[in-house]
């Protein structure tokens, strides 16, 4: 197993695996490693053509190029009259030129014809005169059927006015949007106007979740040393919100061979495990990775909670020799697992689906209150936003979910802590939240 060079041991720290050199990676470097891993796995993944109605919220895998000129022909920008040459103009007696008609009409100098917004302008048209800026008159006070009418403009007519010329917005082949653009409703409209029936998007990364532990219950109240599995119900929807296709959530006992078979037999792009990453008697993740010939990219992160998390590149399976797969090992404590999810899994998945775009930097928000930090490690603290500030919450122990359940983000607290008003990066959660009052649990002022 390929390991990173040991990092210097910070004073007062102990390695999570007894007897081993301290390898914990600084939090920013761990995130960057996850991004690099996702980008390398993205290479060679052919984009999928997805119908417009299914592409909302995904990203463009390739630049969006115009398939035609927009508009594709000269069109009228207003309801009115298509006129040729200087006025006044003789009004042609035939019907108006309407949108959607493939009219081959040709305008002769001195003539005017009714035209609707969006209709193709007849060849030879000098300008379009809006209905409200023109008047017609007849030779007699009472109109005689078949009598010629004359059109007068009420304002100066400028050649080309109220005509959208062919290619005004773009020419065929122009780049409309770069790869990596999020597909919004407006993007769907632009793509449809440009002639697309489907859009190229990266394939959704496939994720398999392996929840480890003999002590976990799937129903009922905790009893006799058994506890409820909080991660199984949480991780699948969370990963789906991050754009992943969750193949399965499997529960595996504390058996190394069962875990080895699940990891090596998985067809997922990312295998996510919970627990088993430390040095306890039933912590088998490191041994399984070693036996599977995996390359350990991150082995522990200088972050609290969640420091025993890890990231590994798995050997390609025999069915898909070129398939780049990864494993993220999350700690078993719930909030520590959330820390690992946002530190390693989220940036890896973002890079895997980002079509070359750099992941956006987290927003920086001033923290309302003082936040105590770890002497040497980064700390992730659940916060809510109120009045443009991040308010730290209580219940932030590694095994607690009450804080994160009320939060709309996690503040990244540097070693040593943060003072009131200090700007901190805030990792957003992948679901909409409304800014409002601090939850009943209250803010944390310690």
C-alpha positions, 0 to 999 in steps of 0.5 A: 500500500502506498502511503504519504510521507509522515508529517511532523507530529504536533506537540500533544497529539497522538496517532489514532493507530498505536505504534504508527508514525503520525500521518494526519494531513492538514485539513485544506490539503486533504480537501485539495487531495480529494479534488485531485482524486475526483478530477483524475477519476473524471478523465475518460468518463464519456458524457451522457446525452440527457433530454432537456427535461432531465438535465436541470441542476446538472452541469454541462460536460462540454461547452454549449455551442450554437447549432444555428444562427440566433435568430435563424433569420431576420425577424420582426421585433414588433407587431406593425408594418414591414416597409420597403424604401421611403414612405409613404407606402402603399398597403398591400392587400393580402394578409399579414405575415405571421410568425411560423409562416415560411413566407417567400414574400418580397417587399418592393420599394414603396410597399408595406405589409402587415407583420406580426412579432416573430414573423420572418421579415420579407426580403427587401424590407427596409424597416418595421414600423410599429402599429402605434407609430403609423396611420393609414388613410384612404382616398375616400372618407368611407373605405371602399373594398379593394381601394388602395390604402396608404401608410404614413409613419408618425416618426422618422423611420431608421433602416433596420429599426425593429428588425432582429437581424439573423445572427444578432445573438450568436452565429452557428458554432459560437460558444454560448456557455462553457463546460461546467455551467450549472443547468438552470431553467434559463440554460434550458431555454437557451439550449432549446432556442439553439436547437438542442434536444438533449445536453451533454452532462457527466454521468452521475457518480455511483456510490455504495455505502457500507455501514459497519458494526455489530452494535447497530440496530435498524429499528426500535430503541437502543438496548443492551449495548446496541444503538440505532444506526444514524448514518444509514438513513442519513448518508444516502439522501445526503449523497443523492443531494450531492449529485450521486447515484446511490447504488445501495446502503449495506450493513456489514458486521465486524468481519474483515473478510465480509468487508473485503468482499464488499469493497473489492466486489463493488462496482461503484465509483466511490465506496463509502464506509462508516467506522473501522478507520481507527485502531480498535480490535474490530477496525478492519478498514486499513487491513482490508485496503492493504490486502486489496492493494489500495493506494492510501491518499489521505490517512487521517486529517487534522480536523475535529471532529473526524480526524481518523477519516481516510481516502484511498484509490482502489485497484480497478476491478477485473470487469472494468480494467480502466475504472478509477475507484475510490474509497472514503472511510468515515469515522463511526461517530455521526458528527465526525462522519459528517465532517469526513463527508464534507472534507473528503467525499463532497469535494471528490464528488464535486470534482468528479461531476464538475466537467473541469470547473474548479469547485467554488470557494466556500462563502466567508461569513463573520462569526457572531461569537467567539469559537474555541478551537483545537490547538493544532487542528481545524475545527468544523462547527455547525452554525446558522446564519442570522443577520449576515453572521454565522451563529455557532450552535451547541451539541457539537460533540463527535457523536451528536447530530442535534447541532448539525440537524439545526444548522445550515452550514459548518464553519471552518475554525482555524487552529486556535479558534476564532474571535467575534466578527472574524470571517470564516469559511462556511461549508454549505449544506446541500439543501435549501434553508431559510434564514431565520431565528436561532433554533431553540437549542440556542447559540454556543458562546463557549 
